[in-house]
Amino acid sequence: MLSLCILATSLGAYAQAPSKTLRTYIVAGQSNAEGIGIGRNAAAYNVNPKQDLNSFGYGHYLTNTDRALVYKGHPDSGVGPGWSNLQASFGVQYELYQHNNNFFGPELAIGRELSHHLGEQIALIKYSKGATSLAVDWDPTNPGNNCYDYLINTIVNSTQAANVGNVALDIQGVFWMQGESDSLDLNYAQNYKANLLRFISTLRTKLGKPDLDIYVATIKDASVWTYRQLIWDAQQAVADADPHVYLIDAKTLETYASDPMHYTARGEVVLGQRFALQALYDIANLGQVAW
């Protein structure tokens, strides 16, 4: 793992004062954070429903915008190609096709909604990897390199890339969409609360932000997620005990009939909108959204 001093240097050292500071959020988790929402040409994909952004009135989300910037770390390293304007391409397979990719995750609506309602340019740091558990893959105490380490790598690499452009990143919170894999194992599910608390505490310490806001999305209410109730209970308990942890209701968001594990384009858009709404509530000191 990267040492705290290295991270602090990366986050705070400039040869000169930064020309601007961007409100920044982290998007992290497993496959529904990664995103299998289809941007366009849904007919080309073997899914049901054949749905893309145009099919439910969100074709305007296909436009490249510099109001939100994205740095996406590689799932197996945390190294990304650099900062880019937000578009519907930062989902699964981005590492293969980059801006020719046709999948997106919650970052699309998060970036659109926050930049619009705040009236400012924002930055999103994204690291996600499908089929990963908090119990093992995101465990910050794991002596080997895992998703937690690659998340930290992504934060450091994105910050260094911003520094080159004389831009500072002010990390405000984390959008967390994860827990599905842990719901498949009784032991993992029973320990999800303790593991989530450890993950949050370690990340806050690493970033030097003891009150960093964490926006936790509940996993889908689908029979495939066997011990989902245990995950929901754990997520609720963590939020109840920490005034800087908020829940986002993702239990009933639309998934593919052909793949009930993953959110459709509409599901990913609504997930991102709900993440953004909760962040806006937080900024306005309005507390938890009553979903």
N, C-alpha and C positions, 0 to 999 in steps of 0.2 A: 504494500500500500504506500501511497505517497505520504510523505511526512507533512505535518501541519505547517511547518515553517516554509516548505517549498510551495504549498498551496497558498499560504498567506502572501508570499512574495509574488506569485503569479497573479493573484487577485488585486494586489495593492500597489505594485511598483511601476512607476512611470518615469521616463526620462524627463518629461515635462508634464504640466497639468493637462489632463484629458480635455479634448475640445468639446466633448459632450458625454453625458451619462445616460444610459438607457435603462429604463425599468425592465427587469429581466425575470423570466420564470423558467423553471425546469419542468420538462415533460418526461415522465419516466414510468416504466412498468413492463408488462409483457405484451402479448400479441394485440390486445385491444388498445394499448397505448401506441404500439407500432402502427397498426391501422391497416385494414383491408377494405376500407371504403373506396369505391371506384369513382374516379373523377369524370371520365367520359367513356363512351363506346362500350357500355355494359353488355351489349349483345355479343361481344367477342369473348366473354368470359363464361365459364361453366358454373354459373351460380343462379340461384332462385331466391328472391326476385332479381330480375335483371335491371338493376337500379344504378343510376349514376347521378351526378349533381344536377344535370339538366332535367332529369325525369321528375324531380319534385321542387323545381323552381329555384335552385341554387346555382345556376350556371354562372352567375357573377362571381362565385367563389373560384372559378377557374382562372380568373385574371391574375397575372403576376402583380404583386404589390410590394412596394418598399416601405410601407407603413409598419410592417412586421418583418424582422429578420430572423433567420433560423440557422442554427449550427446543429447538425446531426452527427453524432459519433457512431463509428462502426460498431456493430454488436459484439465483435470479438477483439476490440482494442480501445474503443473510445476515440479513435482518430477519425476526423472527418475532413472533407475536401475544403472546408472554409465556410464563411458566412454567405448566405444567399437570401434573396427576396422570398417571401412566403408565396408558395403556390401549392397546388394539389399534387404533390409528388413525394412528400417526405414519409410515406408509409413503407410497408413491406416491399422489398426489392429495390429500395432507393440506392443501395450500394452497388447494384448491378447496372441500373439505368439512369441514375441521378435525375436530371430534370426532364428526361423522357419517360420517367416512371409515371404510372397512372393510378397509384394508390396513395391514400392519405389517412391520417389518424386525427385525433382530437386537436392537434396543434393548428389545423386549418381554421376552425371556427374560433378557437382561443385567440389566435392572432388577429383575425378579422374583427371580432367583437371587442376585444380590449383596446386595440388601437383606435377603433371608431369611437367608442364611448369615452375613452380617456382623452381623445384628441391629441395623441402623441405617438411617436414611433416607439415600438417596443422590441425586445429581443427574446427569443425562445431558444433554450438549450435543450436538445432532445437526445435522450439515450433510452433505448428499449430493445428487448429481445424476447421473442416468443417462447412459450413453453418453459418458463423459468419460475422457480419457487422462491419465496422469501426465506424459507427454511434453509435452503442450501445455496442457491445461485446468487441471492442478494445479501447473504450473511456477511456483515462487515468484519466478523471475527475469523472468517475462513482464511487460513494461512496462504492459500493459493490465490491466483488472480481469478476474479469472478465478476459478475455484473456490477457489484458495488464498486469494485476497483475501476472498472471501465466507465462507470458513471463519473467517478472523480476525475479520471483521465479526460473525459469529455468536457467537464467543467473547466479544467485547467487549460486544455487545448483551445477551447472556444474563447476563454478569457485572454490568452496570449494572442490569438488571432485578432481579437478586438483591440488589444493594446497596440498592435502594429498600426492600426488605423487611428490611433490616438483616441479611442473610445473606451469609456469605463462602463462596466456592467454592475448594476445594483440589483442583486438577486433578492426578489421579494417573496418567492414561494415556490412550492413544488406541487405539480399536478400528478397524482399517483393513481394509475389504473393497473391494479395487480391483485392477485389472490386466487385466480382460477386454478392454477396448478396446485396450490396448497389445499384447495378444497377436495382434491382427489385422494388425499392421504389423511387418514384420521389423526395420526400423530402430528403431522404438519398443521392441520386445521386447529387442533387443540392448543397448539403453541403459537398460533398466529398473533395473538395479542402481544405476548412477550417479544416475539420476533419483530413486530412492527414498532413497538416501543424502542427496542434496541437500534433498529435501523434509523428511526427518526432522531434519536438522541445522538448517535454517532455522526450522522450527516450534519446536524446542527453544529456539533462541536468542530467538525472538520472545516466547516465554512465560517466558523466564528460568529454564528448567528443563533443564539440560544432561543430566540422567539420566532424563528423562521416559520412562516405559515405553511401548513401541509394540507392540501385538498385531496381527500381520499374518496375515490369513486367506489361505490358498492358493486360487487360482481353481479352478473346477470342471474335472474331467477330462472334457471334452466336445470332440468333433472340431470344433465350431464355433469354438473358441478355437485357432486355427491354430498359433501359436507358444507354446502354454501351457508347454511344457517350459522354454523360455528364461525365462519369468516365474517358474516354480517355482525354477529354479536361482538366479535373482537374489534371490528372497525368502529362500532358504536361505542364500545367501552373506552377505546383510546380517545375518540373525539369528546366523549363526556368528561374525561379527566384532564383534558388539555385545552385551554381557551384558544390556542393557535392551531388546532386541528379541526377541520370542517369536513362534513360528509356531503358527497354529491350522489344523488340517487340515479343509479344506472341499472337498477334491477329489471326494469321493464322496457329498456330501449330495444329497438328493432334489431333482430339478428337474421341472418340468412336462413330460410327454411331448409336449404341444402347444407347448411353449416351453422347449427345453432350455437356454436361456441363464439362466433365472431359477429360484431356489429356490421350492419350494412352502411352504405354511404349516409343514409338518413340517421342511422344510429350514431355514427361517428360525429356528424354535424351537431346533433342534439347533445351528445356527451361534451363536445367542446364548448357549446353555448352554455351548458350548465356549469362547467368549470369556470368559464369567464364570468358568469353571473355571480357565482359565489365569491370570486376574487373582487368583483366590483362592490358587493355587499361588504366585504371585509375592508376595503379601502374607505368606504363611507361609514365604517363603524356600525353597521347594521346587524352584525352577527351572522348566525346560521340561517340560510334560506330554509323556509318551511316547505319542503318538497311534498 
